[in-house]
Every structure is written in structure tokens, then in C-alpha cells.
Amino acid sequence: MYRHSLEGLAPGEVLAKTIYDDGGRPLLTAGTRLNAAYIRALRKRGLMSVYIRDGLADDVVPNDLVSEQVRATITGHVATTFTSIAMVAEERGSGPGGVPGMVDRLGEQPLELDTRGQKAIAELYSDIEYLISEVLESDSAAGLESLKTHSSYTFEHSVDVAVVGVLLGRRLQMPYDRLRELALGCLMHDIGKTYIDHTILDKAGKLTPDEFAVIQQHPYLGFELLRRMPFKSLLPAHVAYQHHEKQSGGGYPRGLVGDNQIGSRTMHERVGAGRMLLIAEIGAVADVYSALASDRPYRRAMPSDQIAATLSQMAGKHLNKEIVGWLRRLVPSYPVGTWVEIQFGSRWAGYRGVVTSVPFTSVDEPCIRLVLDARGEQMTDPVELDTRDVPDLTLMSLTDEDLPPHLRGRDARAGRASRAR
């Protein structure tokens, strides 16, 4: 199977993974043959890509770290919570003066949510228990790859950030109560964006100075909203406040700094003026990872191996170096289900195949089922290759556009040639 953009997807392709709605209910089950009506409906719901059967490795199913039903349900509850908070804040804080004026009008009294909002927050606490439970029960991060392809980016992104954040917190041996605060902070970290114009959020080109100044206000507004919420701790609000700060001090909104270390801070946060909190540093790493790995209306998700390289480049000045190091040890550069090409290092150079498993102790040395030879022709007898047995082998992730025409959408098979890599 492989992930195919809905753009250019033609009727007749067979769905490889079930698609769920925001309540965790199946919309279309695996094995459904897509027709024009289904494709139109998926586009209308905001989906941008789906998993399609290719007839070569359909038995290789990417298993998410958190089930898609749980992910879909939490996404719906996050959306409801955002909407409820935004409505109350708008009623109390509307008026002139921009964000500062709105914050002043909010006052210091807690925001009084309606019944729906109160129920959504209660559901979020329950959701967090499920999320943490699934991450704690997982033996591997090999299934971290997920279908992050919906136009309601802010909500699904928030869930992905929470999953990655809890994964990191677990490996750093955070106590359970702190994991809850971390998960809630990650789910709510972008609440301030509810007041940012979507034409700015989804802009494909470079933001103007004025537009970027608007974007820079969302951590501050998020903090001010969350600290007025009936949460059990103020730490989740600080995840929203600090997730765009940088280790070097060049972030926003306050220019806080870090020291690229973790130390003993999993139990007790470091206290000091101008310093980032560990819980927020974890949220910042998870936020960047999810942003790079997610499809957006104006760009495709970055290939998984490029994500790993980009995070390594950002470690030190932007992101906490130790936390990035832990993420690199946990998250594979080539997740299960990824199509890859062998570049150099063996007689298999130029061959292509699908990652079938990832060793937990060596996440960048996957096992691959080679199904296409160096000429792009299907092999009669696929080869199961453990890359740990092949020294100095180099891999590259492939997208659906990199695959031969006969493995892509049926409309593309007539005229698009495989790109040489």
C-alpha cells in the first residue's frame, strides 16, 4: 500500500486503510473500491490523501502508535473545546485594542463555559487517559506514522503533538501526573490560533512582517485563555505560552532561553527568570515534528527521512538538543509501510521496496521487502532484506509521485513517467 493524494486520484482504486469520522466511527472501510462520489465526499470533508492498495505489499499495514479511532475521537473533542473557549472569550473580550485589549477585557475571573464546553473538557481528560494508556502499552514507535491529512489542521495537529509529546515524556520517565499535564498542554497549545485569520494560517507564500506579527500573538493569547480555564494545573498553559521559544533565545513571544539539557527536570521544573520549562521544550519538539510530518493545504508532508535530518539541523539553537536526540532514537526515519529506494552500498542499489518492520533498538535500520528491481520492474520473487546485515547501505524515502506509473492512480498510468531519483 501507499499514501496517495486525493488530487489526481481516479475512481477504481481500492482503499487500504479505514477512514474514521471525528467520533471514531468508520466512514469508509479498508477494501472499499473508490468511486467518483466517494472521492468528492472525501474532498468535501477536507481529506487530502488516503492509503491505496498497490497489489505488492498490501499485507504491510502501518500500525499507529495511537489507534485511529482514539485519534479521531480526541480530534473531535479538541475542536469542540476550542470552539467553546473561543465563543466565551469573544463574548467577554470583544472590542478594540487587538490582543492586548481583548486580554484586558477578559479580566481575571475564570471563563464560564457552557454545558457543551464543560463536557468537552471532561471528555478531554478522559481522552488523555486513553492516549497515555496506548502510548505506555506500545513497545515501539515504528507505527508513529499516521494519516495527518485533514484540512482541520489545527485540531489534528494538536492530537499529533500530544502523541509525540507523551511518547517523549514516557521515555524521559516523567511521572504520570506530569504526563497528563504535558498531554493537555500539547492538545491546547494552539488555542490562540482561533483568533488568527485562516488566510494567514494557510497562506502558501512567505508571510509579510505584519502577518507574522499577528501569528506571533497566538502563544500569548493561548496562555491567557488557558490560565482562565478550569484545569488542574497552570503547566498546560505554559506549553501554549512557550512552544515557539528557542534554546538560543531568538523565539517568541518572550525570547526565553534553554540549555539543551534535561537533567533531573522530569520530576521538578527548573525555576529561573527567562528560562524555558521542560514540559514546554518537549511540546516545542513535538510541535515541529508534527508540522513537518503533516500535509497542509499548500504543501505535502515532508518525507520521513528528511524530517529526521531537519530536526537534527534545528537541534541546539532552536530545539532542545537532548530531547531531539531522544526523538531520533524513538522515531524511525523509515516507518513501516514507507516505500524506499536503496541508493548506495550494496548490489541492491536502485531497487525499491516497502519497509516491513523496524527494530526497536535500531530505528534507522529497517527490514525491507524489495519488490522492484533497478529498472523499476516487478520482481518475480521479492527479497526480504534486513538492512542491519548490509553495512554502509543508504536509503531514501519515496512518495507516490516517485513510484512507477503502474503503482499510482489509474489516471496517471497513461501519461506520467516515474521520476528518476
N, C-alpha and C positions, 0 to 999 in steps of 0.2 A: 504494500500500500504506500501511498504518498499523499502529501497535502497539496491540493490544487486550488488556486484562486478561483472564485466564482466568476471572475471576468474571463470570458473565453471558454467556460465550461459548457459543454454541449449535452443535450439530452441523451440518455443511453448509458451514461457512466453509473457504476454501482457504488453506493455509499459503503465505506469500510468501517466507520465508527458511528455509533448512535449519537444523535444530536438531541440535547435536552433544552427545555424552556427554563425560565427563571424560577420555576417552582420545583425543578428537578424531575419533571415528567418528560418522557420521551416524545419528541416531535417527529423524528424520522429514525427508524431503527436501522442498524447495520444490515446490509443486504438489499436495501431498497434501491430499485433502479430509478434514477432521477429522470423526471420529465420536465418539460418547459415550465409547467405550473409550479412544481416543487422548487425549481431554481429561482423563479420570480419571487416565490414566497420567502425563500431564504434571504434573498437580497433585501426584500422589504423589511425583514426582521433585523437587518443590519449585519448579517454574517458576511464575511469577506473570503473565507476559504473553508474547505471541508476535506476530509480524508477519503480518498478514492481507491478502489481495488485496482491492482495492476496485473494480477494473474501470476506474479512471480514470487512475491513474499507476503501474501495476504494472511499467512499464519503468524506473522510477526506483528504483534499488536502493542503499540506504545501504552504502557500502563502508567497512569498518572499517579503522582505521589499522593494526591488527594482525589477521590473519586469525582467524576464529572457531575454526578447528581448533587453531591455536597457542595461542589464549587458553584453550580448553577443556583442552588437554593440560597447560599450566602450572598451571591451577587444580587439576587432579588431583594434580600433584606438590607443590604448596604444601600441600594438605590432608594428604598423606602425611607431609611433613616436619613439619608442626605436630603431627600425632598422635605421631610417633616421639619428638620432643623432649619432648612432654608426658608420655609414658609413662616415659621415663628420669628426667625431673625429678621425677615423682611418686614413683618408687621411691626416689630418693635424698633427696628433700626433704620427704616427707610427715611430718606431725606437728603439734603445737600451735604457736601463736605467729603465725598468719596469714602474710602475705607475708614480713615480716622474718625470722620463724623459718624459713621454707622456704629463703630465700636463704642463711641461715647454715648450714643443713644441706647445701646444695649443695656447700659447700666451694669451693676454688679450682682443683680439678682439672677438666680438660675433661670434658664429658659424653660418655660412651661409648655411641654409638648402635649399635643392632643393624644387621644387614646391610641390612635394608629401609630404615632411616633413612639409612645411608651412601649407598645407591644413590639415594635421593630427592634428597640434596644434590648429588650428582654430576649428576643429571638437571637440577636447578635451574640449575646453572652452564651446562649445555648449552642449556637453555631461554632463559637470559638472552642468549646469543649470537644465537639466533633472533629474540628480541624486539627487541634493538637493531638487528639487521640490517633487520628490516621497517620500523622507525621511520626508520632512516637512508635507506632507499630510497624512502620516501614523499615526494612533492612537496607534499603539502598535509595540513592537519589537518581537511579537510572531512569525513572519514569517522570522526572520533573518537567520534561517537555509536555506542553499542553496546548489545547486549541484556544489561543488567545486571539480571536479573530472577529470579535463583535464590535459594532460601532459604538456601543455604550462603554467606551474605552475606560473612562474614569472608574466605573464600578468594577469591571472585570480586572482591571489593572490593580485595584486596591486588594482584591482577593489574592491575586498572584503575589503581590508584595507580602501579604500576610503569610502565605505558604512558605516563601523563601525565608522570610524573617524567622518563623518558627523553626524551620529546618536548621538555620544557623544557631538560634538560641538553644536548641536541643543539643547540638554538638559542642556548644560552649558551656554546657551543663548549667544552664540557668535554672533556678528553682521554678516550680510550676506556676506560682502566683505571678512571677515576673514574665513568664511566657504568655500568660493571659494578657498582661498589660501591653506587651510587645505586639501581640496579635491584634488587639483592639486599636492600638496606635497605628499599625500598618493599614488596617481596614479604613480608618478615618483620616489618614494623613493628607488626603487631597480634598477634604471637605470645603476648604476655602475656594476651590475652583468653581463651586456652584455659582459664584458671583463674577466669573470671568466669561466674557463673550466667547461663544463657541467659534466664531470666525477667527478669533485669535488662537484658541486652543488647537484648532485643526488646520491652521494655516500651513500650507506646503512650503512656502519660501521662508527666507530669513525674516525674523521679526524686526520691526522698526524699534528705535530706542523707546518710544512712547509705549508701544505694545509690550515690550519686555518689562518695562516699569510696572505695567498692570499685572503681568504674570508674577512678578516678584512680591506682590502683596499677598498672594494666597497663603503662604505659611503663617504669616502674622494673623490674618483673618481666621484661618483654621484654628490656631491656638486660642484666640479669643472666643470663638464659638464653643470649642470643646471644653474649655475650663468652666463654662457655664452649664455643662451637661451633667446629668446625674450619674457620673461614672464613679467608680470606687477609688480612683487614684488620679493624680494630675499627670503622671508619666505619659499616658497616651497622647495628651495634648502637646507634650514636648516633642514627640515623634513628628507631629504635624509642623511644629514650630521650627525644627532643626533639620529636616530631611534634605534641605538644599544648602546646608552649610558645608564647608570644605575643610579638610585637615590643615591646609595651608593658610586658612583664614580668609580666602577670597570668595566665600559663598554669601548667601543672603538668607534672611534679612538682616542679621546682626554681625556677620563676619566672625563667628566663633571659630575656634581652632581645636585641633586634636593632636595627639602624639603618636598615632599609628600603632597603638598598643591596646591590649585587652587587660592584661594583668589579672588582678583579683576582683575586677569590677562586675563580675556576673552576680555577685551577692549584694554588693553595695555600690551605688553610683558614686563616681568621683564628684566632689563638690569643689567648685572653683569658678571665679568670675571669668567669663569669656571662653569657657570650655564646653565642648560637646558632651552630651550624655551618651553612654554606651548604647542604650536602647535606641537612641536616635541614629547613631552611627550604623547600627545593624539595619535600621529602616532605610537609611540612605543607600547602602549597598544593594539591598533587595529592590529598592525603587529603580535604580539604574539598570540592574539585571532585567527586571520585568519590562522596562521601557524598551530596551534593546531587543528583547525576545518577542515583542508583541507587534502584530500587524496594526497599522494605522490607516486611516482613510487616504493619507497622502504618501505612504511608503509601506513596503513589505517588511516583515520581521528580518532582523539580521541573522545570517546562518550561525548555527551554534558555535562553530569553531572561531568565527570572527568575534562573537560575544566574549569568549574566553580571552582572546587577545586584547580586546578593547578594555575589559575590566583590569587586566594586568597593567595596561598603559595608564589607567586612571588611578591605580593604587599609589598611595604615598602623598601626592599633592591634593587629590580630590577625595578619594575614599580611603578609609582605614585599611592600611596595608595588611595587617594581621587578619582582619575579617575577610578581605578579598582572598587571602591565602587559604582560609578555611573553605570558602565557597568553591574555589578552584579544586580543592580536594574532594568536594562533595558532589559537584555538578559536572557531568561528563561533557566533553567537547562534542561528542558524537552520541546523542541519546539513542535508545532503542527505537527502531523504525526509520532512522535517518539514512538517506541514500548518500553514499560516499564514493569517491574515486581515489584509487591508490596512485599517488603522484610519482614517488621515487622509492628506491630502497629494496626492490625485490623484482623477481621475474614477473610479478603480477602488476607492474606499472601500467597504468591506463585502464585496468579492469575496474568495474563498478559493481557495487553490491549494497546490501542493506545490513545495518547493524542489528544483530540478533540478541546480544546480551552485552552487559558492561560489568567487568569485575569491580566489586565494591572497593577493593584495595588498590585498584589501578584504573581510575575512571577514564583516562585518556588512551587506553589500550583495549579497544572493544573487540568483540568477536564479530566477524562479518561473513555473510553469505554472498559470495561472488556469483553474480548471475549474468553479467555482460562482459564480454572479452574486450580487448583493447580497440577493436574495430566497432564496438557497440552492438555486436551480435549476441543473441541469447545463447548461453552455454547449454549444451545438452545435459551435462552433469554439473550442477552448481557445486562450488567448493566452499566448505566451511573453514574459514581462516581465523585463527587466534593470533592477533597481531602481537601478542607478547612473545610469540615464537619467531617473529621476524624483526631482527634488530634494524634500527635506522629507517624504518618504514615511515613514509609521510602520507597523510590523508588530507582530503578536502571535502567539506560538506557540499551537497548538491541540492538545488531547488528543483521544482517541477519543470522550470524552463531549461534546466541543464540536461534533462533526460531525453533519450531518443524520442522521435515523434510518436512511435507506436505505443509508448507508455504514457503519453499525455492525453489531454482532451481530444475527443474524436474530431472536432473541427480543426484542430491544429495538425492532425495527422496528414492532411492533404498537402500542406504547404510549408510548415515550419521545420527547418532542419535543426538538429541538435547543435548547440553552440560548442565549439572546440574550447577546451579549457587547458 
